[in-house]
Amino acid sequence: MNIKNRLKLAAKQTAENLKSRLQKHPDPRLQIPWNFAQVGMLIFPLIPILGALGLFLGLAGTCQQKFRQISRRPLNRGFAILSGLLVITAVFAHNRIEAFVGLYNFLPFFILFAAFSSLIQTSAQLRQLSWMIVISSIPVIILGLGQQFLGWSGINQLQPVFGWVLEPQGNPPGRMASVFMYANILACYLTIAFILALGLWMEEVSCQLAVVSRHHLPMPNAQCPMPNAQFLFLSCAVIGNAVALIFTNSRNAWGLAVMAVLAFAFYAGYKKLLAAVLSVASTIFLSAFGPEPLRQSLRRIVPAFFWARLTDEMFPNRPTATLRTTQWEFAWSMTQQRPWTGWGLRNFTPLYQAQMQQWLGHPHSLILMLTAETGIPATLLLCSLVGGVLARGVLLLANWPLFPGDIKPEKIATQEVAKNALFIHRKSLVSITSQVAYEDARAADRLIFFSYLLAFAACTLFNTVDVTLFDFRLNTTSWLLLAAIWGVSQRE
């Protein structure tokens, strides 16, 4: 067999193996778009061009099949109105060309949200998407560690292919950035991956504990076909993301990761974990801002890497123009001068540079950037639309249905009768086991849905003191999280 035939055979086998691992969609008409979306999300961080192509094909296929349904949804019409407002702000912008270019960071993602909220309908799809994001984060972490400690650098000739290049020692130097253009962008991405990995890990732990507690009962439909392998992989993913988060040196990401662990511990009732995390976090915080002599005592225990970063002593004597407070004051003054239409998207940078003689890509606050560049009405509308999705998600979480939507009430009633008849007929044990299995599955689905709410909330909080939408991969991921929350909320 010649080399050409071997390559064809290898490609065919790879395609067949990949296809066998892709998840089935509940709607057969959306199977092909869902396949493209899964593959696209898996390779998106490392090969953005091909990943974006897969996501685009998933978007296009969904729009083709569900266009009428998508266009009739009131929320999508709200985003259409917001699109019109943003176009109007671009017309009245200080620099119209920059403002119209800035629309690229918003309008396509409104379409992506509308399409993927129809494509993603079930908790099983949330779980699959979590796996795609967590798996793809592993090579990102490996490249980041190599960049930080081994001096790895990217091949400049391949930058047009991959869309990124590794900067030795990170960007800025000393802070891990991996395949992203800046450490803060990587920090936000890792925060999302860390939370989703933690959700999958907790589901795996709960699954194994449930199997142990019901070892005398028939095992339900396996959500854990390889519990040991999955547990080890997810444990490595959680630890790897946590370690990489530390080396991004992002105070925002550190705080959000701690809050995420506390939220999961509170959700699951892990009191010991809750106490341990609170103790460690309090110790580090007091070593940075506690009263004397407690502060100096704790600094003998806590590495300076943490407390010096929290107090900003690690980067002293920074120019006034680079401080967040200075940027926020300037952005708010822009808002006050043009509260209705703003100055136009991407107009903060040239105006700030002209005033402060310092180039900055954004004012390190998404809300203030939007009010300054698009005006207060457009900002309020965007916050209302996104907030409505989150509110609907929180409401669903609080009232999570015990049984999935496709189980008919008659079937549930039959199970209840079987439960009452347990003492009359031993065969009803099968019905009880089936009901317990359903309850466990729904509890696991609720946990995964909670992890999505937590991941998007963390991304939102991160953007209150930074702006990440200028990175195409991270912006896409955040809108996919929101679309997934809305799609499952609609289905449930």
C-alpha positions in Angstrom: 0.0 0.0 0.0 1.5 3.3 -1.1 1.7 6.4 1.1 -1.3 8.1 -0.6 -3.6 5.2 0.1 -2.4 5.0 3.7 -3.2 8.7 4.2 -6.7 8.2 2.7 -7.3 5.2 5.0 -6.1 7.1 8.0 -8.3 10.1 7.2 -11.3 7.8 6.7 -10.7 6.0 10.0 -10.3 9.3 11.8 -13.5 10.7 10.3 -15.4 7.5 11.3 -14.0 7.6 14.9 -14.9 11.3 15.2 -18.4 10.7 13.8 -19.0 7.9 16.3 -18.2 10.2 19.2 -20.5 13.0 18.0 -23.7 13.4 19.9 -27.1 12.8 18.3 -29.5 15.7 18.1 -33.1 15.3 19.3 -34.2 16.8 16.0 -32.8 14.8 13.1 -33.1 17.8 10.8 -30.5 19.6 12.9 -28.1 16.7 13.1 -25.7 18.0 10.5 -25.6 21.6 11.9 -25.0 20.1 15.4 -22.1 17.9 14.1 -20.5 21.0 12.6 -21.0 23.0 15.8 -19.4 20.2 18.0 -16.3 19.8 15.8 -16.0 23.6 15.4 -16.1 24.2 19.1 -13.5 21.4 19.7 -10.9 22.9 17.5 -11.9 26.6 17.9 -9.2 27.8 20.4 -6.3 26.2 18.5 -7.4 26.6 14.9 -9.8 29.5 14.9 -10.3 29.6 11.2 -11.5 26.0 10.9 -13.4 26.2 14.2 -15.2 29.4 13.0 -16.1 27.6 9.7 -17.7 24.7 11.7 -19.7 27.1 13.8 -20.7 29.1 10.8 -21.9 25.9 9.0 -23.9 25.0 12.2 -25.4 28.5 12.3 -26.3 28.4 8.6 -27.8 25.0 8.8 -29.9 25.9 11.8 -31.1 29.1 10.2 -32.1 27.2 7.1 -34.2 24.7 9.1 -35.6 27.0 11.8 -35.7 30.5 10.2 -39.4 31.0 10.8 -39.2 30.0 14.4 -36.1 32.1 15.0 -37.5 35.2 13.4 -40.7 35.0 15.4 -39.1 34.9 18.9 -39.6 38.2 20.8 -36.1 38.1 22.2 -34.6 37.8 18.8 -36.7 40.8 17.7 -35.3 42.7 20.7 -31.8 42.0 19.4 -32.9 43.2 15.9 -34.1 46.5 17.5 -30.8 46.8 19.3 -28.9 46.2 16.0 -30.8 49.1 14.5 -29.9 51.3 17.5 -26.2 50.4 17.1 -26.3 51.3 13.4 -27.8 54.7 14.3 -25.1 55.3 16.9 -22.5 54.5 14.2 -24.2 57.1 11.8 -23.8 59.8 14.5 -20.3 58.7 15.6 -17.3 60.9 16.0 -15.4 58.6 13.6 -18.0 56.8 11.5 -15.5 54.3 9.9 -14.3 53.1 13.2 -17.9 52.8 14.5 -19.1 50.7 11.6 -16.1 48.5 11.9 -17.0 48.1 15.6 -20.4 46.7 14.7 -18.6 43.5 13.8 -18.1 42.7 17.5 -21.9 42.8 18.0 -24.2 42.2 15.1 -22.9 38.8 13.9 -23.1 37.5 17.5 -26.7 38.5 17.8 -27.3 36.2 14.8 -25.2 33.5 16.4 -27.2 33.7 19.6 -30.5 33.5 17.8 -29.4 30.4 15.8 -27.7 28.5 18.5 -30.5 29.1 21.0 -32.6 27.0 18.6 -29.9 24.5 18.0 -29.1 23.8 21.6 -32.2 22.4 23.3 -31.3 19.8 25.9 -29.2 19.4 29.0 -27.3 16.6 27.2 -26.2 19.1 24.6 -25.0 21.4 27.4 -23.0 18.5 28.7 -21.5 17.7 25.3 -20.6 21.4 24.7 -18.9 21.5 28.2 -16.8 18.5 27.2 -15.8 20.2 23.9 -14.7 23.3 25.8 -12.8 21.5 28.5 -11.0 19.1 26.2 -9.9 22.0 24.0 -8.6 23.9 27.0 -5.9 21.2 27.7 -3.6 22.0 24.7 -4.1 25.7 25.5 -2.8 25.1 29.0 0.1 23.0 27.8 1.1 25.7 25.3 0.8 28.3 28.0 3.0 26.4 30.5 5.6 25.9 27.7 5.5 29.5 26.9 5.9 30.6 30.5 8.6 28.1 31.7 10.3 26.7 28.6 10.4 29.8 26.4 8.2 28.4 23.7 7.5 30.7 20.8 5.2 30.4 17.9 6.2 30.0 14.2 5.5 33.4 12.6 5.0 31.8 9.2 2.1 29.8 10.6 0.3 32.7 12.2 -2.0 33.2 9.1 -3.0 29.6 9.5 -3.5 29.4 13.2 -4.4 33.1 13.8 -2.1 33.3 16.9 1.6 33.2 17.8 3.2 32.4 21.2 5.1 35.2 22.8 8.0 33.9 24.9 7.3 34.6 28.6 3.8 35.7 27.9 2.1 39.0 27.1 2.7 41.1 29.1 6.0 39.5 30.0 5.7 37.3 33.1 2.0 36.6 32.6 0.8 33.6 30.7 -1.2 34.4 27.6 -0.8 31.1 25.6 -2.7 31.2 22.2 -4.5 34.5 23.1 -3.2 37.9 22.5 -3.1 39.0 26.2 -3.0 37.4 29.6 -6.4 38.8 30.7 -8.1 37.3 27.6 -6.6 33.9 28.5 -7.7 34.4 32.2 -11.4 34.9 31.2 -11.3 31.9 28.8 -9.7 29.7 31.6 -12.3 30.9 34.1 -15.1 29.6 31.8 -13.3 26.3 31.2 -12.5 25.9 34.9 -16.1 26.3 35.9 -17.4 24.0 33.2 -14.8 21.4 34.1 -15.7 21.7 37.8 -19.4 21.1 36.9 -18.5 17.9 34.9 -16.2 16.8 37.7 -18.9 17.2 40.4 -21.3 15.3 38.2 -18.8 12.5 37.9 -18.4 12.4 41.6 -22.1 12.4 42.2 -22.6 9.7 39.6 -20.0 7.4 41.3 -21.5 8.1 44.8 -25.0 7.3 43.5 -23.8 4.0 42.0 -22.2 3.0 45.3 -25.3 3.9 47.3 -27.5 1.8 45.0 -25.1 -1.1 44.3 -27.8 -3.5 45.1 -30.1 -2.0 42.4 -29.8 -2.4 38.6 -27.5 0.3 37.2 -29.5 3.1 35.4 -28.7 4.3 31.9 -24.9 5.0 32.2 -23.9 8.6 32.1 -20.4 7.4 33.2 -19.3 4.7 30.7 -15.7 5.0 31.9 -16.0 6.6 35.4 -12.4 6.1 36.4 -10.9 7.5 33.1 -13.4 10.4 33.1 -12.7 11.2 36.7 -9.0 11.3 36.2 -9.2 13.4 33.1 -11.6 15.9 34.7 -9.5 16.0 37.8 -6.5 16.9 35.7 -8.5 19.4 33.7 -9.7 21.2 36.9 -6.2 21.3 38.4 -4.6 22.3 35.1 -7.1 25.2 34.6 -6.6 26.3 38.2 -2.8 26.3 37.9 -2.9 28.2 34.5 -5.3 30.7 36.0 -2.7 31.4 38.7 0.0 32.1 36.2 -2.1 34.5 34.2 -1.7 36.8 37.2 -5.2 38.1 36.8 -6.7 39.3 40.0 -10.2 39.3 38.5 -9.9 35.6 37.4 -8.5 34.6 40.8 -11.5 36.2 42.6 -14.0 34.7 40.2 -12.5 31.2 40.4 -12.7 31.3 44.2 -16.3 32.5 44.1 -17.1 29.7 41.6 -15.7 27.1 43.9 -17.6 28.5 46.8 -20.8 28.5 44.7 -20.4 24.9 43.8 -19.6 23.9 47.4 -22.7 25.8 48.6 -24.8 24.2 45.8 -23.7 20.7 46.6 -23.6 21.2 50.4 -19.9 20.5 50.7 -19.4 22.2 54.0 -15.8 21.1 54.5 -14.8 22.3 51.1 -16.7 25.6 51.7 -14.8 26.1 55.0 -11.4 25.2 53.4 -11.8 27.6 50.5 -13.0 30.4 52.7 -10.0 29.9 55.0 -7.5 30.0 52.2 -9.1 32.9 50.5 -9.4 34.9 53.8 -5.7 34.2 54.6 -4.5 35.5 51.3 -6.8 38.5 51.5 -5.7 39.4 55.0 -2.1 39.1 54.0 -2.7 41.8 51.4 -5.2 44.2 53.2 -5.4 43.0 56.8 -4.5 45.2 59.8 -1.0 45.1 61.4 0.6 43.1 62.9 -1.6 40.3 61.4 -0.8 41.3 57.9 3.0 40.9 58.3 2.5 37.6 60.1 0.5 36.2 57.3 2.9 37.4 54.7 5.5 35.0 56.2 3.2 32.2 55.1 1.5 33.5 51.9 3.9 33.9 48.9 4.4 37.4 47.8 3.3 36.3 44.3 -0.3 36.6 45.7 -0.4 39.5 48.1 1.9 41.7 46.1 -0.3 41.3 43.1 -3.5 42.0 45.0 -2.0 45.2 46.4 -0.5 46.1 43.1 3.0 46.2 44.6 4.2 43.9 41.9 3.7 46.6 39.3 4.4 49.9 41.2 4.7 53.4 39.8 2.4 52.9 36.8 1.6 55.9 34.7 -1.7 57.6 35.7 -3.1 57.1 32.2 -2.8 53.3 32.5 -4.8 53.2 35.7 -8.4 51.8 35.5 -9.7 54.7 37.6 -8.4 57.2 35.1 -9.9 55.3 32.2 -13.3 55.0 33.9 -13.4 58.7 34.6 -12.7 59.5 31.0 -15.3 57.1 29.7 -17.9 58.5 32.1 -17.1 62.0 30.9 -17.7 60.8 27.3 -21.0 59.4 28.4 -22.1 62.7 30.0 -21.2 64.6 26.9 -23.2 62.3 24.6 -25.6 60.3 26.7 -28.1 59.4 23.9 -25.9 58.2 21.0 -22.4 58.0 22.4 -19.3 58.7 20.4 -19.4 55.6 18.3 -17.9 52.1 18.7 -14.1 52.0 18.8 -13.9 55.7 19.4 -12.7 55.6 22.9 -9.1 54.7 21.8 -8.4 57.7 19.6 -10.1 60.2 21.9 -8.3 58.8 25.0 -5.0 58.9 23.1 -5.5 62.5 22.0 -6.3 63.6 25.6 -3.9 61.4 27.6 -1.1 60.7 25.1 -1.6 57.0 25.9 -2.9 54.3 23.6 -5.5 52.0 25.1 -7.8 49.5 23.3 -10.7 50.0 25.8 -11.5 51.5 29.1 -11.4 48.2 31.1 -15.1 48.2 31.7 -17.7 46.9 29.2 -20.6 48.9 30.7 -18.7 52.2 30.7 -17.4 51.5 27.2 -20.9 50.9 25.9 -22.4 54.0 27.5 -19.5 56.1 26.2 -19.6 54.7 22.7 -23.2 53.7 22.1 -25.1 55.8 24.6 -27.2 54.9 27.6 -30.4 53.7 25.7 -28.6 51.1 23.7 -26.6 49.9 26.7 -29.7 49.6 28.8 -31.4 47.6 26.1 -28.5 45.2 25.7 -28.4 44.7 29.5 -32.1 44.1 29.6 -32.0 41.5 26.9 -29.1 39.6 28.5 -30.4 40.1 32.0 -33.8 38.7 30.8 -32.1 35.5 29.6 -30.2 35.1 32.9 -33.3 35.8 35.0 -35.2 33.1 33.0 -32.3 30.7 33.6 -32.2 31.4 37.3 -36.0 30.9 37.5 -35.7 27.6 35.7 -32.9 26.5 38.1 -35.0 27.3 41.1 -38.0 25.4 39.7 -36.1 22.6 37.8 -38.6 20.0 36.7 -38.1 16.5 38.1 -38.9 14.8 34.9 -37.7 15.8 31.3 -40.2 17.4 29.0 -40.6 14.4 26.8 -42.0 12.2 29.6 -45.7 12.3 29.5 -47.8 12.8 32.7 -49.5 9.4 32.1 -46.1 7.7 32.4 -45.3 9.6 35.6 -48.7 8.7 37.0 -48.0 5.0 36.1 -44.7 5.2 38.0 -46.5 6.7 41.1 -49.0 3.9 41.0 -46.2 1.4 40.8 -44.5 3.1 43.8 -47.7 2.8 45.9 -48.0 -0.8 44.9 -44.5 -1.8 45.9 -45.7 -3.7 49.0 -48.2 -5.6 46.9 -46.0 -6.7 44.0 -42.3 -7.1 43.9 -42.1 -6.4 40.2 -42.7 -2.7 40.9 -39.1 -2.5 42.1 -38.2 -1.9 38.4 -40.5 1.1 38.3 -39.0 2.5 41.5 -35.5 2.0 40.1 -36.5 3.7 36.9 -37.9 6.7 38.8 -34.8 7.0 40.9 -32.7 6.9 37.8 -34.8 9.7 36.3 -34.4 11.8 39.4 -30.6 11.3 39.4 -30.4 12.2 35.8 -32.4 15.4 36.3 -30.3 16.3 39.3 -27.2 15.9 37.1 -28.8 18.0 34.3 -29.6 20.7 36.9 -25.9 20.8 38.0 -24.7 21.2 34.4 -27.2 24.0 33.8 -26.0 25.6 37.0 -22.4 25.5 35.7 -23.5 27.4 32.6 -25.2 30.1 34.6 -22.1 30.4 36.8 -19.7 30.4 33.8 -21.6 33.2 32.0 -22.1 35.2 35.2 -18.3 35.0 35.8 -17.7 36.2 32.3 -20.1 39.1 32.8 -18.4 40.1 36.1 -15.0 39.8 34.5 -16.2 42.4 31.9 -17.2 44.9 34.5 -13.5 45.6 35.1 -12.2 44.6 31.7 -13.4 44.1 28.0 -13.0 40.7 26.3 -15.3 41.0 23.3 -12.5 42.1 21.0 -11.2 38.5 21.0 -13.2 36.6 18.5 -12.9 33.2 20.2 -13.8 34.4 23.7 -16.7 36.6 22.4 -18.1 33.6 20.5 -17.8 31.4 23.5 -19.6 33.8 25.8 -22.5 34.2 23.3 -22.7 30.4 23.0 -23.0 30.1 26.7 -25.9 32.6 26.7 -27.5 30.9 23.7 -27.3 27.5 25.5 -28.9 28.9 28.6 -31.8 30.4 26.6 -32.3 27.4 24.4 -32.6 24.9 27.3 -34.8 27.4 29.2 -37.2 27.6 26.2 -37.3 23.8 25.9 -37.8 23.1 29.6 
